[in-house]
Amino acid sequence: MQMVSLVVLTFNEEVNLGHCLESVAGLAERIFVVDSFSTDGTLKVAEAFGAHIVQRPFVHQGEQLNWGLENLPLDTPWILRLDADEYLTTELREEIQAVLPALPPDITGLYIKRRFYFMGRWIRHGGYYPTWLLRLFRQGMARCESRWMDEHLVLVQGRSMKLTHDIVDHNQKGLAFWCQRQLGYAFREARDLLSPVPGQAFQLPPRFWGPPESRKRWCKNYLYLRFPLFFRACVYFLYRYVVLLGFLDGFPGLIFHFLHAFWYRFLVDALLYQARSELRSRSRLTSDPTGVHAAILPRR
């Protein structure tokens, strides 16, 4: 019995989308694609799989996903959320089909491990596996944080459990695209750090003993961000690559951890340094605290 609707957000994902949608065959009763006006063959791929397609402007992932959860005709008991460059392993699909009908009503969300590939290699070390994510939830039981970056789904009520098998994150667009995407992520994270959204109803608190995302946020807020700008990128690389054995993933592991630290993380710090310097020089900290913050975020 099919009990699941799939929701995928897309923008120019022709290369990846087919594998994603193929992996839910026999599991997803309906497929919903919320597209940000792709200019490649993304919509043709979605149409080939019978997806319900909606196009709307993109602000950020949390806003786009919440719009979909509120406005799409989602009428199945469970919702699965995937990125276009992710797919289910056969074992995970079969596990979901077996588990869902037997779950008690108070289980409203399921955590799934993400298996990340970079330059064709599974990044198994450096703290990247397993990464637990809430991706499958009962209808109406989860919302997404409204953040520019590092957003997570949050259960509205009920409790969660973990599944055994993996989602695979394997983008097929190559290293140049990965670097370009990290550039966009860096701008968004810098804006998040400069102008956090106050008073959100759906916000994961940083708790060391909380769910996986809360523990990760606690480490970031109370450990990583306490280090000085730029120096912390070096600490991050050494921690991931040496302490957490990232070097065991060969040259792809070296490239990934080096770029993630000294391209993405270092760039976030550079943007923070630039914005704060401009704010000081213009004496706008109290009169216009958002002007420079907004200026560092490029349009998609």
N, C-alpha and C positions, 0 to 999 in steps of 0.2 A: 504494500500500500504506500503510495507516494504522499508524503506529509510535508514537503519542503518547497519553499520558494527561494530562488537564488537572486540576490541583488549584486550587480557589478557596476562600478563607476568606470567610465572610459573616456579617454582622449587619445586618439591616434594609436590604437592598440590592435591594429590588424594583424601584426606578427604574433601576438601572444593570445588573443582572445579565443581563437578556435580550440586550442588545447585546454583552456580553462572550461569552456562550455561542454566540450566533449567529455570531460572528467566527471560531470554530474549526470550523465545519461543514465536513466533508470532510477535516479534519486530525486531530482528536482522536477516537481510537477509543472512549475512555471519559472521562466527566466525573465528577469527584468534588468534592462540595461539603461542606466542614466548617463547619457553622453553629453560631453561639453563641446559639441559642434566639431567633431572630428573631420579632418580633411583627407584622410586616407580611406582604406576600404573597411574600416571598423564596422560600419552599419551593415554592409553586405554580409560580413561574417555573422553578425548578430541575427540578421534576418534568416540566414541559412539554418540557424538552430531554432527558429520560431520564437525568438525573443520579443517581448513587449518593450519597445524602445521609446524613451522620452528624452528630448534634448532641452537643456537649460544652461544658463551661464554658470561657470564655476567660481566659487569664492574660496572655499577650502573643503577638505575631505569631510570634516564633521558636519558642516552646514549642508553639503550635498547629500550625504547619507541620511541625515535626519529628515531632510525634505522628502527623500524617497520613502522612508519608513512612515511618514505621515500622509503622503499623497498617492502612492502607488496602490493599485487594487490587490493588496496582499491578503489572500484569503485562505492560506494554509496554516496549520497549527505551528509550524516552525519556519524560521527565516535563517538562511545561510548567507553570510556576507563574504565575498572573495574579491581580491584585486584581480585585474585582468591578466596579470603575469603569474598568477597562482593557479594551482590545480590540485585536485584530490588524488591521492594514491588509490589504487584499486582496493587495497586493504581498508583504507579509511571509509571509502564509499560503502563497502559491505558492512563495516562496523556500524556506521550510522543507521543503515537500513535495519540492522538487527537490534540496535539499542533503543531507538526512539519509541517504538510501540510499547516498550516495557517500563519506561521511566515513570516514577511517581510524579504527581502534579506539582510538588514543591521544587522539583528540579526544573529551573527555568532557563538555564544557560549551560553550554558545554564548551570547555576549553580544549583547544587543539594545538598540537605542536607544529611549529613551522620549521621546515627544512630548507635552508637558504643555499642557493648555488651562485657562484661568482666565477666568471670565466670558465664555465664548464665544470667547476669543482664544488662539491658539497663542503661548505664551511662548517666543519664539525666541532672546531675548537674555538678558543678565544671568547667563550661565553655566548656563542651564537646558537648553540643547540644543546638542549631544546629551548626554544622561545615559545612560551605558552600565551595563546591569544584567545579571547572570547569571540568566537566566530559563528556559533550556532545557538539560537535562542528562540524561546516561544514568542509567538505573535504578541506584540505590545509590551513585552517584558524587558526591553533594552533600548537605550538611547546612546548616542555618541556625544562625547565631549565636544564643545564648540571651541576648538583651539586651532591656531594656524598650523601647528605641528605637534607630533607625538600624541595624537588623539586616540582614545580608546573607547570601546563600547562599555557601557556600565549597566548592570542589571537594575531594574526598577524595584523588583521584589523577587523573593525566592532565593534559592541557593544553586550553586553550580557543581559540576563534576568534570573530571578530565577523561578524554578519550585516549586510546592507546596509540593510534596510528597518525600519520603526518599529512599536513598540507605542504606542498612543494612550492617554493618561491623561486622561479627560474625565468628571469627576463631574457628574451632572445635578441635584444637590440644592441648588445655590445658595450664595450668599455666607454666609448665616447658618449653614448647616451647616458650611461650610469653617472659619469662625471657631471654632465650637464644637469641631470636631475638633482644631484647633491647640491649644486649651486642654488637651485630653486628652494630646496629644503633648508639650506643655510639662511637664506633671506627670511623664510617663514619662522624658523626657530628664533632668529634674532628678534623678530617682531614680537613673538610670544614672550620672550624674556624681558623685553622692554615695556610691553604693554599687556600684562596678563589680564584675562577677562575676569572681572570680579563677580562673585555671587552666582555662579552657575548652579543650577539645580542638579545637573548631572556632572559631577566632578570626582574623579578618583583621588582620594586623599593620599598623601605620601605616608605609607605605613610599612615599616620593616617587616612586620608579621602579618601583613595583609595579603591579598591575591598577588600574582606575579607582577602585574603592571604597577600596583601600589608600591611593592618592594623596590622595583626598578626606579620609580620616581623618587622614593625616599633616598636612594643612593645618589641619584643625580642632584637633588636639591640640597642634601645635607653633607655630601662628600665632594662630588665632582665640582659643583658650582662654588664651593668654598675655596678652591685653589685659585691662584692668580690667573688672570687672562694669559693666554698663550702657553704658559708653563703647564697648564692642565691638559693641553693637547698632547704634550710629551708624556705626562703621567698616564693618560688614557691609552696611548700606544703601547707603552711598556707593560701596563696591566693586561691589556688584551693579548698582546703578541708574546710576551714572555711569561707572566704569571699564570695566565689562563691557557697557555700552550698553543697560541695561534700559529706559531712557527711550524707546527705539525701538519698544517695544510699546504705546505710547499710554497712555490712561488705565487700561486693565486692567493694564498693566505697572507703572504707578505704584502702583495699589492693591495689587497682589500683593506687590511688593518692600517697600513701606512696612509692610504688615501682617505680612509674614514677619519683618521686622527688629524692628518696634516693638510687635508683638502677641506673636508666638511667641518670638523670641529674647530680647526684653526681659523677657517673663514668666518664661522659664527662669531668667534672672539674678535676678529678684525672688524666685522660689522658693528658689534657692540662698542668697540673702541671708537670707531668713526662717529657713530650716533651720539655717544656721550660727549665726545670732544666738540661736536657741532653745537650740542645743547649748551655746553659751558660757554663756548665762545659767543653765542648769540643771547646768552642770559634768558633763555626761554623755559627754564625748568618749571616755573610756576605759571607763567602766562600762557604757554602753549605746549604742554607736555607731550602732545601726540604728533606734532608737525614733522619732526625728524623721523620719528618711529614709522609713520606711514610712508615716508619717502624712501625708506630702504627696501620696501616690499615691491618687487616688480610685478607688472601684470603678467598673467599667464599667457 
